[in-house]
Amino acid sequence: KYKGPSYENLKATRRANLSPALTTYYGKPLALNQGYKQWLFDLDGKRYLDMFGGICTVSVGHSHPKITEAVNEQMSTLGHCSNVYYHPKIHQYAEKLAAKLPNKLKVIYFVNSGSEANDLAVLMARCYTRKSDIVSLKNCYHGMTYETMALTCNGYYKYPVPQSPGFFRTMNPDVYRGIWGGQNCRDGPVQTDRVCNCSQECEAGIKYLQQFDEELKYEFPKCGIAAFFAESIQGVGGAVQYPKNYIKGIYNRVSATGGVFVSDEVQTGFGRTGEHFWGFQSHEIEPDIVTMAKGIGNGFPLAAVATTPEIAESLTKAGHFNTFGGNPVSSTVGLAVLDIIEEENLQENSKTVGTHLLVELAKLRELSPFVGDVRGKGLMIGVELVSDKETKIPLDSGRFLKLWETCLENGLIVGKGGLHGNVLRIKPPMCITQEDADFTVDILRDALGKI
Ligand code: PMP
C-alpha cells in the first residue's frame, strides 16, 4: 500500500520545484507507485496495462526480478568505479553487446542517455570524416542536448535560440502523409487498399531519393556530409515508416560521398520490431554508427554508441571521458536485459504478439471513420487518427484527448505522438501477451465509438 506524500502534495511540489516545461499526460496527471511486468499501479492501487512502456523504454517488463537481484548484488559489491580502472562487468557487457551487432561494429562507448549517445555520434562522424554537415529527416527526434536539438526536426522541441550550425534536413519519406505515397511499399504486416504501381523498385522511394540527390547537388553547403541520421521507424514522429529501399539508397549515397550513416536505434533496437534484433536490419544495411538507449536498460539510465575501430580511432585525438557511462551497476543492468531478451524469447514475442496486434488494430480502420492509418512492425506501432480519411486532417485535440482519457479510465495506457499529436503510440514492454493485445483493441474500439 502506498504511504508517500498525497496527490495534492505531489502536485504542489511539481509546480514549485520541477521544470515548468515538463509536460504531463492526461487532464489529471497519473501518479504512479508500482510497476510489475506489463502493468502499472497508481497511488490508489488501480492497475493499468502499460502499452507505452515509459515511452518505449521498459523493454523486458517493470521491476524484473532478475534485474533487481543482479543490481542488488552489484550495488553491495561495488556500486561505482571509474573507467580509468578495469572492471569485469563493463568488459563482459561490451563483448556481449558487440556480439549482437554486425561484425564491423566492434567498439562500444557507454553513456547515459539517448541524447548523449547521438551527441557523441555527431562528434565521431565529424572527427572521422573531417566534414561538418549532418543531415536528418524532417519529423525526426534525436534528443535535447544543444547539438541534438539541432538534429531533431520538430518545432515543439526547438527553443528560440540560435541552433547549432551544420545541421540540415531532408524530406521525410512518410508513406502515409508524404506527397509520393508508397504505403504498400512499407515493411510490416499491415497492407492497405491503396493501389501501388511499383514494379521492382518503390516509385515513392525513388522520388524521395531523387529529391535528396538534388539537395546534395544544389542546396546543401559544400562542406560535405559527415553523417546522415535516421531511425528505422520514427518513434516520437509517430511510428512513421519509409518506402522500401529508401534507407538503403540513402546509405549508399552518403557512403559514396565519404559520410557515415548513423542508425538511431533508441526505440527500434533490442528486438522490438520482432523480425530482427535491430531495426536497421529490415533496411538491409550495416550502419557505421549505431546509437541506443531506452530499452537497453529497461528504464535504467544507460545508453551506448557502437562503431567501427577506424571511426573510434579518430576519437583518440583528444581525451574522451564519461563518469557514469558503463559503470558496474549500469553494465549489470545491460547484461541482465540482454539475458532476459534471450531467455524469455522476447524478440519472438514482439513478432508474434505485435503482428497479431497490428492485424487486429488494422480492422479498426474499417470500423471507425477516425482511424486513418495503422502501421509499424512488431511492438513498434502507430495508429494515426484523422477527422477525415480522404483529406487526412488530423483528429482535433478535443476528440483525441477524450479517446485517450477513456482508455485510461478503462485501464489502458497508450502514448501520443506525431507532428500533429494525433498518433497513438503503442510500444509496450515486450512481455505482453495476446490477451493484452486483444484487451488493447477492445478498449480502443470502445473508446473510438465514444468520440
Ligand atoms: N533518439 C530517439 C529516437 C528517441 O526517441 C529519444 C528519446 N525520446 C532520444 C534519442 C533521446 O533520448 P534521451 O531522452 O534518453 O536523451
Residues whose N, C-alpha, C, O or C-beta is under 5 A from the ligand:
A	BS01	PMP	S113 G114 S115 E116 Y141 H142 G143 G235 V236 D264 V266 Q267 A293
